């Protein structure tokens, strides 16, 4: 999925820096709303 998204961003956007920023924002958004729940034993 990340490879397909990266290729799509490179095709749509012209600059590599812009692609990196947009990709980071997408990854941050997914990490923000997915969350991380550890088990009680791990705590």
PDB file of N, H, CA, C and O in Angstrom:
ATOM      1  N   UNK A   1       0.826  -1.196   0.000  1.00  0.00           N
ATOM      2  CA  UNK A   1       0.000   0.000   0.000  1.00  0.00           C
ATOM      3  C   UNK A   1       0.868   1.257   0.000  1.00  0.00           C
ATOM      4  O   UNK A   1       0.579   2.217  -0.713  1.00  0.00           O
ATOM      5  N   UNK A   2       1.939   1.245   0.807  1.00  0.00           N
ATOM      6  H   UNK A   2       2.174   0.465   1.387  1.00  0.00           H
ATOM      7  CA  UNK A   2       2.795   2.426   0.858  1.00  0.00           C
ATOM      8  C   UNK A   2       3.509   2.663  -0.463  1.00  0.00           C
ATOM      9  O   UNK A   2       3.725   3.808  -0.860  1.00  0.00           O
ATOM     10  N   UNK A   3       3.877   1.582  -1.146  1.00  0.00           N
ATOM     11  H   UNK A   3       3.702   0.652  -0.823  1.00  0.00           H
ATOM     12  CA  UNK A   3       4.559   1.732  -2.431  1.00  0.00           C
ATOM     13  C   UNK A   3       3.626   2.343  -3.460  1.00  0.00           C
ATOM     14  O   UNK A   3       4.022   3.231  -4.215  1.00  0.00           O
ATOM     15  N   UNK A   4       2.401   1.875  -3.492  1.00  0.00           N
ATOM     16  H   UNK A   4       2.080   1.153  -2.879  1.00  0.00           H
ATOM     17  CA  UNK A   4       1.420   2.421  -4.429  1.00  0.00           C
ATOM     18  C   UNK A   4       1.142   3.886  -4.125  1.00  0.00           C
ATOM     19  O   UNK A   4       1.062   4.704  -5.042  1.00  0.00           O
ATOM     20  N   UNK A   5       0.994   4.225  -2.854  1.00  0.00           N
ATOM     21  H   UNK A   5       1.058   3.560  -2.109  1.00  0.00           H
ATOM     22  CA  UNK A   5       0.746   5.609  -2.468  1.00  0.00           C
ATOM     23  C   UNK A   5       1.941   6.491  -2.819  1.00  0.00           C
ATOM     24  O   UNK A   5       1.762   7.618  -3.282  1.00  0.00           O
ATOM     25  N   UNK A   6       3.149   5.993  -2.605  1.00  0.00           N
ATOM     26  H   UNK A   6       3.294   5.077  -2.228  1.00  0.00           H
ATOM     27  CA  UNK A   6       4.338   6.759  -2.947  1.00  0.00           C
ATOM     28  C   UNK A   6       4.450   7.013  -4.439  1.00  0.00           C
ATOM     29  O   UNK A   6       4.791   8.120  -4.857  1.00  0.00           O
ATOM     30  N   UNK A   7       4.167   6.004  -5.245  1.00  0.00           N
ATOM     31  H   UNK A   7       3.890   5.105  -4.906  1.00  0.00           H
ATOM     32  CA  UNK A   7       4.219   6.180  -6.696  1.00  0.00           C
ATOM     33  C   UNK A   7       3.148   7.154  -7.173  1.00  0.00           C
ATOM     34  O   UNK A   7       3.387   7.944  -8.086  1.00  0.00           O
ATOM     35  N   UNK A   8       1.975   7.100  -6.563  1.00  0.00           N
ATOM     36  H   UNK A   8       1.780   6.458  -5.821  1.00  0.00           H
ATOM     37  CA  UNK A   8       0.910   8.030  -6.929  1.00  0.00           C
ATOM     38  C   UNK A   8       1.298   9.461  -6.582  1.00  0.00           C
ATOM     39  O   UNK A   8       1.062  10.376  -7.370  1.00  0.00           O
ATOM     40  N   UNK A   9       1.895   9.661  -5.401  1.00  0.00           N
ATOM     41  H   UNK A   9       2.086   8.917  -4.761  1.00  0.00           H
ATOM     42  CA  UNK A   9       2.302  11.009  -5.010  1.00  0.00           C
ATOM     43  C   UNK A   9       3.399  11.548  -5.919  1.00  0.00           C
ATOM     44  O   UNK A   9       3.377  12.724  -6.282  1.00  0.00           O
ATOM     45  N   UNK A  10       4.352  10.709  -6.287  1.00  0.00           N
ATOM     46  H   UNK A  10       4.369   9.754  -5.991  1.00  0.00           H
ATOM     47  CA  UNK A  10       5.420  11.151  -7.188  1.00  0.00           C
ATOM     48  C   UNK A  10       4.844  11.529  -8.544  1.00  0.00           C
ATOM     49  O   UNK A  10       5.295  12.492  -9.164  1.00  0.00           O
ATOM     50  N   UNK A  11       3.857  10.784  -9.004  1.00  0.00           N
ATOM     51  H   UNK A  11       3.491  10.002  -8.500  1.00  0.00           H
ATOM     52  CA  UNK A  11       3.234  11.086 -10.293  1.00  0.00           C
ATOM     53  C   UNK A  11       2.442  12.396 -10.233  1.00  0.00           C
ATOM     54  O   UNK A  11       2.478  13.186 -11.176  1.00  0.00           O
ATOM     55  N   UNK A  12       1.730  12.626  -9.131  1.00  0.00           N
ATOM     56  H   UNK A  12       1.700  11.984  -8.365  1.00  0.00           H
ATOM     57  CA  UNK A  12       0.871  13.806  -9.034  1.00  0.00           C
ATOM     58  C   UNK A  12       1.633  15.077  -8.688  1.00  0.00           C
ATOM     59  O   UNK A  12       1.303  16.151  -9.191  1.00  0.00           O
ATOM     60  N   UNK A  13       2.642  14.971  -7.838  1.00  0.00           N
ATOM     61  H   UNK A  13       2.909  14.099  -7.429  1.00  0.00           H
ATOM     62  CA  UNK A  13       3.371  16.151  -7.380  1.00  0.00           C
ATOM     63  C   UNK A  13       4.715  16.226  -8.084  1.00  0.00           C
ATOM     64  O   UNK A  13       5.281  15.203  -8.470  1.00  0.00           O
ATOM     65  N   UNK A  14       5.218  17.427  -8.247  1.00  0.00           N
ATOM     66  H   UNK A  14       4.759  18.258  -7.934  1.00  0.00           H
ATOM     67  CA  UNK A  14       6.420  17.597  -9.060  1.00  0.00           C
ATOM     68  C   UNK A  14       7.716  17.461  -8.269  1.00  0.00           C
ATOM     69  O   UNK A  14       8.705  16.957  -8.801  1.00  0.00           O
ATOM     70  N   UNK A  15       7.735  17.893  -7.031  1.00  0.00           N
ATOM     71  H   UNK A  15       6.932  18.303  -6.598  1.00  0.00           H
ATOM     72  CA  UNK A  15       8.982  17.957  -6.274  1.00  0.00           C
ATOM     73  C   UNK A  15       9.089  16.803  -5.281  1.00  0.00           C
ATOM     74  O   UNK A  15       8.094  16.388  -4.689  1.00  0.00           O
ATOM     75  N   UNK A  16      10.293  16.295  -5.108  1.00  0.00           N
ATOM     76  H   UNK A  16      11.102  16.632  -5.589  1.00  0.00           H
ATOM     77  CA  UNK A  16      10.519  15.216  -4.155  1.00  0.00           C
ATOM     78  C   UNK A  16      10.306  15.642  -2.722  1.00  0.00           C
ATOM     79  O   UNK A  16       9.858  14.846  -1.898  1.00  0.00           O
ATOM     80  N   UNK A  17      10.625  16.901  -2.410  1.00  0.00           N
ATOM     81  H   UNK A  17      10.989  17.548  -3.080  1.00  0.00           H
ATOM     82  CA  UNK A  17      10.424  17.396  -1.050  1.00  0.00           C
ATOM     83  C   UNK A  17       8.940  17.479  -0.704  1.00  0.00           C
ATOM     84  O   UNK A  17       8.535  17.170   0.417  1.00  0.00           O
ATOM     85  N   UNK A  18       8.144  17.895  -1.668  1.00  0.00           N
ATOM     86  H   UNK A  18       8.473  18.145  -2.579  1.00  0.00           H
ATOM     87  CA  UNK A  18       6.696  17.978  -1.437  1.00  0.00           C
ATOM     88  C   UNK A  18       6.122  16.585  -1.221  1.00  0.00           C
ATOM     89  O   UNK A  18       5.263  16.392  -0.361  1.00  0.00           O
ATOM     90  N   UNK A  19       6.589  15.624  -1.992  1.00  0.00           N
ATOM     91  H   UNK A  19       7.287  15.782  -2.690  1.00  0.00           H
ATOM     92  CA  UNK A  19       6.133  14.242  -1.832  1.00  0.00           C
ATOM     93  C   UNK A  19       6.487  13.727  -0.444  1.00  0.00           C
ATOM     94  O   UNK A  19       5.677  13.050   0.189  1.00  0.00           O
ATOM     95  N   UNK A  20       7.694  14.040   0.037  1.00  0.00           N
ATOM     96  H   UNK A  20       8.352  14.590  -0.477  1.00  0.00           H
ATOM     97  CA  UNK A  20       8.110  13.586   1.363  1.00  0.00           C
ATOM     98  C   UNK A  20       7.240  14.195   2.453  1.00  0.00           C
ATOM     99  O   UNK A  20       6.853  13.505   3.396  1.00  0.00           O
ATOM    100  N   UNK A  21       6.929  15.479   2.334  1.00  0.00           N
ATOM    101  H   UNK A  21       7.243  16.040   1.568  1.00  0.00           H
ATOM    102  CA  UNK A  21       6.100  16.148   3.344  1.00  0.00           C
ATOM    103  C   UNK A  21       4.681  15.591   3.334  1.00  0.00           C
ATOM    104  O   UNK A  21       4.120  15.312   4.393  1.00  0.00           O
ATOM    105  N   UNK A  22       4.099  15.427   2.156  1.00  0.00           N
ATOM    106  H   UNK A  22       4.555  15.654   1.295  1.00  0.00           H
ATOM    107  CA  UNK A  22       2.735  14.897   2.066  1.00  0.00           C
ATOM    108  C   UNK A  22       2.689  13.465   2.583  1.00  0.00           C
ATOM    109  O   UNK A  22       1.744  13.089   3.277  1.00  0.00           O
ATOM    110  N   UNK A  23       3.697  12.665   2.256  1.00  0.00           N
ATOM    111  H   UNK A  23       4.464  12.971   1.693  1.00  0.00           H
ATOM    112  CA  UNK A  23       3.751  11.297   2.769  1.00  0.00           C
ATOM    113  C   UNK A  23       3.869  11.249   4.277  1.00  0.00           C
ATOM    114  O   UNK A  23       3.235  10.416   4.924  1.00  0.00           O
ATOM    115  N   UNK A  24       4.681  12.141   4.847  1.00  0.00           N
ATOM    116  H   UNK A  24       5.196  12.817   4.321  1.00  0.00           H
ATOM    117  CA  UNK A  24       4.801  12.200   6.302  1.00  0.00           C
ATOM    118  C   UNK A  24       3.488  12.615   6.955  1.00  0.00           C
ATOM    119  O   UNK A  24       3.120  12.086   8.004  1.00  0.00           O
ATOM    120  N   UNK A  25       2.787  13.552   6.344  1.00  0.00           N
ATOM    121  H   UNK A  25       3.086  13.982   5.492  1.00  0.00           H
ATOM    122  CA  UNK A  25       1.494  13.969   6.897  1.00  0.00           C
ATOM    123  C   UNK A  25       0.473  12.835   6.856  1.00  0.00           C
ATOM    124  O   UNK A  25      -0.308  12.663   7.791  1.00  0.00           O
ATOM    125  N   UNK A  26       0.481  12.069   5.778  1.00  0.00           N
ATOM    126  H   UNK A  26       1.115  12.209   5.018  1.00  0.00           H
ATOM    127  CA  UNK A  26      -0.442  10.931   5.681  1.00  0.00           C
ATOM    128  C   UNK A  26      -0.095   9.882   6.728  1.00  0.00           C
ATOM    129  O   UNK A  26      -0.986   9.358   7.397  1.00  0.00           O
ATOM    130  N   UNK A  27       1.199   9.568   6.879  1.00  0.00           N
ATOM    131  H   UNK A  27       1.923   9.994   6.335  1.00  0.00           H
ATOM    132  CA  UNK A  27       1.612   8.596   7.888  1.00  0.00           C
ATOM    133  C   UNK A  27       1.276   9.078   9.291  1.00  0.00           C
ATOM    134  O   UNK A  27       0.819   8.290  10.119  1.00  0.00           O
ATOM    135  N   UNK A  28       1.497  10.365   9.574  1.00  0.00           N
ATOM    136  H   UNK A  28       1.868  11.005   8.901  1.00  0.00           H
ATOM    137  CA  UNK A  28       1.178  10.911  10.888  1.00  0.00           C
ATOM    138  C   UNK A  28      -0.316  10.819  11.172  1.00  0.00           C
ATOM    139  O   UNK A  28      -0.722  10.495  12.288  1.00  0.00           O
ATOM    140  N   UNK A  29      -1.131  11.104  10.163  1.00  0.00           N
ATOM    141  H   UNK A  29      -0.801  11.368   9.256  1.00  0.00           H
ATOM    142  CA  UNK A  29      -2.581  11.040  10.348  1.00  0.00           C
ATOM    143  C   UNK A  29      -3.030   9.620  10.667  1.00  0.00           C
ATOM    144  O   UNK A  29      -3.849   9.412  11.562  1.00  0.00           O
ATOM    145  N   UNK A  30      -2.493   8.635   9.933  1.00  0.00           N
ATOM    146  H   UNK A  30      -1.828   8.803   9.206  1.00  0.00           H
ATOM    147  CA  UNK A  30      -2.867   7.252  10.213  1.00  0.00           C
ATOM    148  C   UNK A  30      -2.396   6.824  11.596  1.00  0.00           C
ATOM    149  O   UNK A  30      -3.138   6.153  12.313  1.00  0.00           O
ATOM    150  N   UNK A  31      -1.177   7.195  11.987  1.00  0.00           N
ATOM    151  H   UNK A  31      -0.574   7.740  11.404  1.00  0.00           H
ATOM    152  CA  UNK A  31      -0.672   6.821  13.305  1.00  0.00           C
ATOM    153  C   UNK A  31      -1.452   7.509  14.416  1.00  0.00           C
ATOM    154  O   UNK A  31      -1.639   6.935  15.489  1.00  0.00           O
ATOM    155  N   UNK A  32      -1.908   8.727  14.169  1.00  0.00           N
ATOM    156  H   UNK A  32      -1.757   9.193  13.298  1.00  0.00           H
ATOM    157  CA  UNK A  32      -2.654   9.473  15.176  1.00  0.00           C
ATOM    158  C   UNK A  32      -3.997   8.818  15.471  1.00  0.00           C
ATOM    159  O   UNK A  32      -4.404   8.733  16.630  1.00  0.00           O
ATOM    160  N   UNK A  33      -4.687   8.354  14.434  1.00  0.00           N
ATOM    161  H   UNK A  33      -4.356   8.423  13.492  1.00  0.00           H
ATOM    162  CA  UNK A  33      -6.024   7.827  14.634  1.00  0.00           C
ATOM    163  C   UNK A  33      -6.068   6.319  14.840  1.00  0.00           C
ATOM    164  O   UNK A  33      -7.088   5.797  15.292  1.00  0.00           O
ATOM    165  N   UNK A  34      -4.996   5.607  14.522  1.00  0.00           N
ATOM    166  H   UNK A  34      -4.168   6.031  14.155  1.00  0.00           H
ATOM    167  CA  UNK A  34      -4.971   4.169  14.768  1.00  0.00           C
ATOM    168  C   UNK A  34      -4.716   3.913  16.243  1.00  0.00           C
ATOM    169  O   UNK A  34      -5.382   3.077  16.854  1.00  0.00           O
ATOM    170  N   UNK A  35      -3.758   4.626  16.819  1.00  0.00           N
ATOM    171  H   UNK A  35      -3.217   5.305  16.323  1.00  0.00           H
ATOM    172  CA  UNK A  35      -3.448   4.472  18.234  1.00  0.00           C
ATOM    173  C   UNK A  35      -2.581   3.263  18.498  1.00  0.00           C
ATOM    174  O   UNK A  35      -2.308   2.463  17.603  1.00  0.00           O
ATOM    175  N   UNK A  36      -2.156   3.145  19.729  1.00  0.00           N
ATOM    176  H   UNK A  36      -2.377   3.795  20.456  1.00  0.00           H
ATOM    177  CA  UNK A  36      -1.315   2.027  20.133  1.00  0.00           C
ATOM    178  C   UNK A  36      -1.798   1.556  21.491  1.00  0.00           C
ATOM    179  O   UNK A  36      -1.779   2.323  22.453  1.00  0.00           O
ATOM    180  N   UNK A  37      -2.228   0.311  21.584  1.00  0.00           N
ATOM    181  H   UNK A  37      -2.243  -0.312  20.802  1.00  0.00           H
ATOM    182  CA  UNK A  37      -2.688  -0.263  22.838  1.00  0.00           C
ATOM    183  C   UNK A  37      -1.791  -1.429  23.200  1.00  0.00           C
ATOM    184  O   UNK A  37      -1.732  -2.424  22.478  1.00  0.00           O
ATOM    185  N   UNK A  38      -1.104  -1.309  24.303  1.00  0.00           N
ATOM    186  H   UNK A  38      -1.152  -0.500  24.890  1.00  0.00           H
ATOM    187  CA  UNK A  38      -0.263  -2.415  24.759  1.00  0.00           C
ATOM    188  C   UNK A  38      -1.033  -3.245  25.779  1.00  0.00           C
ATOM    189  O   UNK A  38      -1.988  -2.771  26.394  1.00  0.00           O
ATOM    190  N   UNK A  39      -0.610  -4.467  25.943  1.00  0.00           N
ATOM    191  H   UNK A  39       0.166  -4.852  25.444  1.00  0.00           H
ATOM    192  CA  UNK A  39      -1.292  -5.348  26.885  1.00  0.00           C
ATOM    193  C   UNK A  39      -0.886  -5.006  28.317  1.00  0.00           C
ATOM    194  O   UNK A  39       0.128  -4.344  28.543  1.00  0.00           O
ATOM    195  N   UNK A  40      -1.675  -5.456  29.264  1.00  0.00           N
ATOM    196  H   UNK A  40      -2.498  -5.993  29.080  1.00  0.00           H
ATOM    197  CA  UNK A  40      -1.377  -5.184  30.674  1.00  0.00           C
ATOM    198  C   UNK A  40      -0.089  -5.867  31.108  1.00  0.00           C
ATOM    199  O   UNK A  40       0.632  -5.339  31.954  1.00  0.00           O
ATOM    200  N   UNK A  41       0.211  -7.032  30.544  1.00  0.00           N
ATOM    201  H   UNK A  41      -0.374  -7.461  29.856  1.00  0.00           H
ATOM    202  CA  UNK A  41       1.427  -7.738  30.915  1.00  0.00           C
ATOM    203  C   UNK A  41       2.669  -6.966  30.473  1.00  0.00           C
ATOM    204  O   UNK A  41       3.692  -6.986  31.159  1.00  0.00           O
ATOM    205  N   UNK A  42       2.580  -6.288  29.329  1.00  0.00           N
ATOM    206  H   UNK A  42       1.750  -6.271  28.773  1.00  0.00           H
ATOM    207  CA  UNK A  42       3.725  -5.532  28.823  1.00  0.00           C
ATOM    208  C   UNK A  42       3.983  -4.282  29.650  1.00  0.00           C
ATOM    209  O   UNK A  42       5.114  -3.797  29.708  1.00  0.00           O
ATOM    210  N   UNK A  43       2.950  -3.760  30.287  1.00  0.00           N
ATOM    211  H   UNK A  43       2.032  -4.153  30.240  1.00  0.00           H
ATOM    212  CA  UNK A  43       3.124  -2.567  31.115  1.00  0.00           C
ATOM    213  C   UNK A  43       3.762  -2.944  32.423  1.00  0.00           C
ATOM    214  O   UNK A  43       3.996  -2.079  33.267  1.00  0.00           O
TER     215      UNK A  43
END
